């Protein structure tokens, strides 16, 4: 990964609000990387990292709400069939719970990256790499199933 980080259409999910969140996360990471590249001291990086953490929390809450809305719509579509509704609720509930757990792990990982920098366990030179990898893992790997759903709507 290079020193710069910019928006890529690969990060888009096809949902206006979630894509806007992803853009804000990319911009925040780019700002942090620019500060690192400019040689800003660690105490100036911490507020940027805290801002990124807040953006991530808001994004994950929004994404969870969108997933609940989708699951509710799927259940309503299946109302004609009691078996179909039960199946969707079971599968949807498991998927929602798993995705929410991934969000919790992603927030914990982001907090860990920030904490490691604060306490010197992480060097500024690896900070950008870690942040980019963190975002890409979320946007590409974990949100792939949501992207598929949004593209089919």
C-alpha positions as CSV (number, residue, x, y, z in Angstrom):
1,X,0.0,0.0,0.0
2,X,1.3,3.5,-0.8
3,X,1.5,6.5,1.4
4,X,-1.7,7.9,0.0
5,X,-5.2,6.5,0.4
6,X,-8.1,7.5,-1.8
7,X,-11.6,6.5,-2.6
8,X,-12.0,3.5,-4.9
9,X,-15.3,2.4,-6.4
10,X,-14.4,-1.0,-5.0
11,X,-15.4,0.4,-1.6
12,X,-18.9,1.4,-2.7
13,X,-21.8,-0.8,-1.6
14,X,-24.5,0.8,-3.6
15,X,-26.2,2.4,-0.6
16,X,-26.1,6.2,-0.5
17,X,-25.6,6.7,3.2
18,X,-23.2,3.7,3.8
19,X,-21.1,4.8,0.8
20,X,-20.9,8.3,2.2
21,X,-19.8,6.8,5.5
22,X,-17.1,4.8,3.7
23,X,-15.9,7.9,1.9
24,X,-15.6,9.8,5.2
25,X,-13.7,6.8,6.7
26,X,-11.3,6.9,3.7
27,X,-10.9,10.6,4.0
28,X,-10.2,10.3,7.7
29,X,-7.5,7.6,7.1
30,X,-6.0,9.8,4.3
31,X,-5.8,12.7,6.7
32,X,-4.1,10.6,9.3
33,X,-1.6,9.3,6.8
34,X,-0.9,12.8,5.5
35,X,-0.2,13.8,9.1
36,X,2.1,10.9,9.6
37,X,3.9,11.7,6.3
38,X,4.3,15.3,7.4
39,X,6.0,14.0,10.6
40,X,3.3,15.2,13.0
41,X,4.0,14.0,16.6
42,X,2.0,11.3,18.2
43,X,0.0,13.7,20.4
44,X,-1.3,15.3,17.2
45,X,-2.3,12.0,15.7
46,X,-4.4,10.8,18.6
47,X,-7.3,13.3,18.0
48,X,-7.4,12.2,14.4
49,X,-7.5,8.6,15.5
50,X,-10.3,9.4,17.9
51,X,-12.2,11.1,15.1
52,X,-11.8,8.0,13.0
53,X,-13.0,5.8,15.8
54,X,-16.2,8.0,16.2
55,X,-16.8,7.8,12.4
56,X,-16.5,4.0,12.5
57,X,-18.9,3.7,15.4
58,X,-21.5,5.9,13.7
59,X,-21.0,3.9,10.4
60,X,-21.4,0.6,12.1
61,X,-24.5,1.7,13.9
62,X,-26.0,2.9,10.6
63,X,-25.0,-0.3,8.9
64,X,-26.6,-2.4,11.6
65,X,-29.8,-0.3,11.3
66,X,-29.8,-0.8,7.5
67,X,-29.3,-4.6,7.9
68,X,-32.3,-4.7,10.3
69,X,-34.4,-2.9,7.8
70,X,-33.4,-5.3,5.1
71,X,-34.1,-8.3,7.3
72,X,-37.5,-6.8,8.1
73,X,-38.3,-6.4,4.4
74,X,-37.3,-9.9,3.7
75,X,-39.5,-11.3,6.5
76,X,-42.4,-9.2,5.2
77,X,-41.9,-10.6,1.7
78,X,-42.0,-14.1,3.2
79,X,-45.1,-13.6,5.3
80,X,-47.2,-15.7,2.9
81,X,-45.3,-18.7,4.0
82,X,-44.8,-19.4,7.6
83,X,-41.9,-21.8,6.8
84,X,-40.3,-19.1,4.6
85,X,-40.6,-16.5,7.3
86,X,-39.2,-18.7,10.0
87,X,-36.2,-19.6,7.7
88,X,-35.5,-16.0,6.9
89,X,-35.7,-14.9,10.5
90,X,-33.3,-17.7,11.6
91,X,-30.8,-17.0,8.8
92,X,-31.3,-13.2,9.0
93,X,-30.9,-13.2,12.7
94,X,-27.7,-15.3,12.6
95,X,-26.3,-13.1,9.8
96,X,-27.1,-9.9,11.7
97,X,-25.6,-11.2,14.9
98,X,-22.4,-12.3,13.1
99,X,-22.1,-9.0,11.3
100,X,-22.6,-7.1,14.5
101,X,-19.9,-9.2,16.1
102,X,-17.6,-8.3,13.2
103,X,-18.3,-4.6,13.8
104,X,-17.4,-5.0,17.5
105,X,-14.2,-6.8,16.5
106,X,-13.4,-4.0,13.9
107,X,-13.9,-1.3,16.5
108,X,-11.7,-3.2,19.0
109,X,-9.0,-3.6,16.4
110,X,-9.2,0.2,15.6
111,X,-9.0,1.0,19.3
112,X,-6.0,-1.4,19.5
113,X,-4.2,0.3,16.7
114,X,-4.7,3.7,18.3
115,X,-3.7,2.4,21.8
116,X,-0.6,0.8,20.3
117,X,0.5,4.1,18.8
118,X,-0.2,6.0,22.0
119,X,1.9,3.6,24.1
120,X,4.6,3.2,21.6
121,X,3.9,-0.4,20.6
122,X,3.1,0.7,17.0
123,X,5.4,2.9,15.0
124,X,4.0,5.7,12.9
125,X,5.5,4.0,9.8
126,X,3.1,1.1,10.2
127,X,0.1,3.1,11.3
128,X,-1.1,3.9,7.8
129,X,-0.7,0.4,6.6
130,X,-2.7,-0.9,9.6
131,X,-5.5,1.6,9.1
132,X,-5.8,1.0,5.4
133,X,-5.8,-2.8,5.9
134,X,-8.4,-2.3,8.7
135,X,-10.7,-0.4,6.4
136,X,-10.2,-2.6,3.3
137,X,-11.0,-5.7,5.3
138,X,-14.3,-4.1,6.4
139,X,-15.3,-2.6,3.1
140,X,-14.3,-5.4,0.8
141,X,-14.5,-8.6,2.9
142,X,-17.1,-8.1,5.5
143,X,-19.5,-5.9,3.5
144,X,-19.4,-8.1,0.4
145,X,-22.8,-9.8,1.1
146,X,-24.4,-6.4,1.7
147,X,-23.0,-5.1,-1.6
148,X,-24.6,-8.1,-3.3
149,X,-28.0,-7.3,-1.7
150,X,-27.9,-3.6,-2.6
151,X,-26.9,-4.4,-6.2
152,X,-29.8,-6.7,-6.5
153,X,-32.4,-4.2,-5.2
